[in-house]
Amino acid sequence: MIFSPAFSGTNFSFSFATLNGFTYLVQYKDSLSDPPWQTLQSVPGDGTVKTIPLAISSAAQRFYRLSVQ
């Protein structure tokens, strides 16, 4: 679950809890009709809460998702 989304200046951040043994992929699309999701960051799970800071892009809109492997 993603929680604590926040905007500060030109940055966006969100947090999520991780589990040991899983890899979490922070992915984005500028349009939902774009075919593939692009991976911004790979985060190894270690049982702690991770906070991901992201610079706001110059795109008019951006969609994010968290994929678990």
Stockholm file with secondary structure:
# STOCKHOLM 1.0

chainA/1-69         MIFSPAFSGTNFSFSFATLNGFTYLVQYKDSLSDPPWQTLQSVPGDGTVKTIPLAISSAAQRFYRLSVQ
#=GR chainA/1-69 SS CEEEEEEETTEEEEEEECCTTCEEEEEEESSTTSSSCEEEEEEECCSSEEEEEEECCSSSCCEEEEEEC
#=GC SS_cons        CEEEEEEETTEEEEEEECCTTCEEEEEEESSTTSSSCEEEEEEECCSSEEEEEEECCSSSCCEEEEEEC
//
